Amino acid sequence: MTVHPSGKTGAVTLVGGGPGAPGLLTVAGANALLEADVVLYDRLGPTAHLTTLAPNALLIDVGKLPGNHAVSQCDIEDLIVSHALTGSRVVRLKGGDPYVFGRGSEEVLACHARGIPVSVVSGVTSAISVPAAAGIPLTHRGLSHAFTVISGHAPLTERELEGLVLLGSTIVVLMGVGTLPTLTQGLLRHGMASDLPVAIIERGFSDTQRTTIATLATVLGAAAQASVSSPAVLVVGDVVRLAFTGDESAEDLISQAAQFQATS
C-alpha cells in the first residue's frame, strides 16, 4: 500500500464512464469521482459535467484523437502512478468500459508494478449501448444468437475475416471508420452476403447522433456520401433490419440500397 509521508493513502480507481451520457454513468463511478483528488479523463467519457461530478479534483485531460495522441499511453500511466504516489485518490475516467479496448489492463498493471492499490468500476460499453440508442438489438430470436465485438483500429487478418464469416453472428466494430473499406471487402471476399445490412452510428448519445444504413455491398458509397466520421460504432448483421431511423425504417433504407446496387 502506498502511503504519503503525511499519512494519506494513495489509490487508483479506473472508472468506465459509459458512452458519454451522464445518465449512463454508474452509481459506483459517480461515487468514485465525488471522492477523487485527481481525475485523468478521456474525450469520450461523461466530461460535460465533470466539475460537478468531481468538485474537489484536479482535472487532467489526457484524451486522444484519431492519429493524434497528445499524451501517450506511457505518459498517462506515469501520471496515474505519480499522483497516486503523493497519496492522492486518483480516478482514471475512461469512455465506455475500461476493459473493452480501453487499455485499462495496462494501467492496472502499471499500478501493480508500483504497489498501488487499484480497482476497476465497469462501465456501459458503447458496443452495446450505442446500437441500442439507434434501435438496434445485437441479438434477436431467429436472427442472431451471438455477437462479436472487434476493434477496427487496424485491419483484420484473413483468418479473422474468415472466422467472422463462418461464425455468422452480429458483428460490432468500434473505431472502425478508417478501416471500413478493408473490413467490408474482406468480409465479401470470404463469402459474406452482399445484401447483409450494415449500420454506422455516429456520435452516439450526442445531440448530433446519426445513423447511416446500407448493405455490405453499398456501405462504402453510403459512408462517403454521408461523410461519416469518428467516433462511430458499426453493426453488421440482420439485426440492423430492426432499427428505426427518423421517418424511414431500416428495412426501407436497406431496400433502397439494394435497388441502388442493382442499377449501378
N, C-alpha and C positions, 0 to 999 in steps of 0.2 A: 504494500500500500504506500502511495506517495503522500508524504506529509510535509508541508511547508514549515520553515522554522517558526512561523507564528503559531503552529499547531493546527492549521487548517488543512483538511484532507482534500486533495485534488482527485477528480474523477471525470470520466468522459461518458457521454450518452449519445449514441447515434440515433437520430430520430428520423423516421420516414415521414415526410410531410405530405404525402399523397400527391395528387396531380395539380395542386395549386389552389383548389377551392378551400377556403378556410373551414367550411363545414365538414370536410373530409379529413381534417387533422384529428388524430385520436386523442382521447382524454389524457392518456399517458404521455403522449407527445406534448400536449399543451402544458401539462404539469411540469415536465422537464424544462420547457422553455421558461416558464414562470420562475423557476428556481435557478436559472443559469446565470453565471457571471460573464461568460463569453459564448457567443454563438457564431459559428462559421457556417454560412449559408450558400446554397446554390441558387441559380436564377429560376429554376422550375419549381421550387417549393412555395409554400404559402407566405410570401415575403411582403405582401401589401400591408399587412397589419403587424409586422414583426415588432415594431416598437411597443405595441400594446401587449403582444404575446410574451415578449421578453423585456419587461420595463426596466430591469436593473442590469442588463447585459451590455457588454461591449459587442457591437455587431460588426462582423468582418465578412465582406463579400468575396467569395472565392469561386464564383460561378464561372463556368466555361461555356464558350460559344463554339459552334462547329468550326473546326480549323483554327480556333483562337483560344488557347489555354493560357490566359494571362498569369494564372497561378498554377504551377504544375502539381501533379498529384503528390510528388515527394515534398514539395513546399507545403501543401495542405497538411500532410501528415506531421511535418515538423512543427507547424503552427499549433496543431492539436496537442502534440506532446509538450511543447514548450509552455503553453498556457496551463496545462494540467500540472506540470511540474512546479508552477508557482503556487499551487494549492487551489486553483480556480475550478469551479464546476463548469465544464465545457460541454456544450451541445453542438454536435455536428449535424446540421439540418439539411437533409437531402430531399430532392424531389422523389416522389414515388415511394419505393421501398429500398432500404439500404442494401439489401442482398439481391436485388434484381437489377443487374447491370449497373449497380451504383458504386462499385468498388469499396463497399462497406467492409468486406472481409479484410482488405488490405489495411484499412485504417484500424480495425480491431487488432490485427497482428502487430502493427506499429506500437499500439498501446501496450500490448502484452510484452513486447520486447523491452519496454522501459518499466515494467512492473506497475502500470497504471490501471486501476480498476475501470472496466468498460462494460457498458450494457447496450443492448440494441432494442429500440422500440420499433416494431414493424409498422409499415405504412401501407396505405391503399395504393397498389401499383397501377400505373396508367395502362398497363397491358389489359386490365380488366375494366377499369372504371371509364376510360375514355371511349372504348367501343360502346359501353352501356349508355354513356351520355348521348351517343349518336343512335341509340335504339337498337344496337347490335348485340345479341347474346353470343357468347362464344361456344356454347353447347345448346342443342335443341333436339328433343326426341325425334328420331327419324332423319335428322340432317347431320348432326355431328355429336359424337360421344366423347370427344377429346379435343384438346387444343395444345398447340406448341408455340412457345414464346421464343423468338430468336432476336439477336442483335443484328441490325443492319449496318453497324459501324464499318464492317469490312465485308467484301464479297464472300459468299459461302463456297465451300469446296464442291466438286462434282458429287462426291459421296454424300455430303449433307443435302444437296439438292435432290438427289435420287431418293434419299431416305424420307424426305418430306413428302414427295410424290407417292411413295409406297405406303406411308402411314395414312394418308388420306384424311387427316384431321384439319380443323381450323388452324390457320397459320396467323399468328400475330407478330408483327415486326415493329420493334422500337428503333428509333434513329435510322430509319430505312429510306428516307427520301433520296439521299445521294446514291444509294446502291440499287434503287428501284429497277433500272434497266437490266443489270446483271441478274437480279433475282427473278424478274418476270421471264426473261429469255431463258434462263437456266431451268425454271420450272416447266416451261413449254418444251424445251429440248428433251427433258426427261419424261415427257408424256402427260403432263397435267392438261386437263381440258381447257381449250382456249376460251370457252364461254363461261368459265368459272368466275363468279362475281368477286370484285376487289373494291374495298373502300379505303380511302385515305382521309383520316380525321385530323385536321389541323387545329392546333391551339385549343385542345380540349379544356372545357370548363371556363374558357375566357369569353368575353363579350363578342369576340370575333371567331368563335368556333365555326368551322366549316367542314362539310363532308363532301368529297368527290367520289362518285360511284361509277364504276365501269366494269369491264371484264378483263381477264388476264391478257387478252389479245389487244385491247384498246386502251388500257390504263396509261400507257406512256403518252399517247396523244392527248388523253383527257387531262393528265397531270400537267403537261406542257401548256395546254390551252388555259387551264385554271391558274397557272403559275404557282403550283403548290410549293410550300417551303416548310422547313423545320420550325418548331417541333411538330411532329405528326406521328400518328400511330396508323399502321397499315393492317388491314384484315383481309385475308384471302380465304374464301370458302362460301359454301351455300348459305351459311347463316346471315350473310350480308343481305340476302333477299328479304329478311325480316325487318330491315331498317326502314325508317321513315324520315325523309328529309324535306321539311317545308311543305310545299304544295304537291310534291310528286313522291310517290312511293319508290322505294329502291327497285322494286320489280319493274316499274315503268322506265326508270333510268337504265337498268340493265338491258331491257328490250330495245331502247333507243341505241345503246352502244352496239348491240348485235346487228341492228339494221345498218348502222354506220359502217361496221366492219364488212358487211355483205356488199355494200355499194361502193366501197373504196378500193 
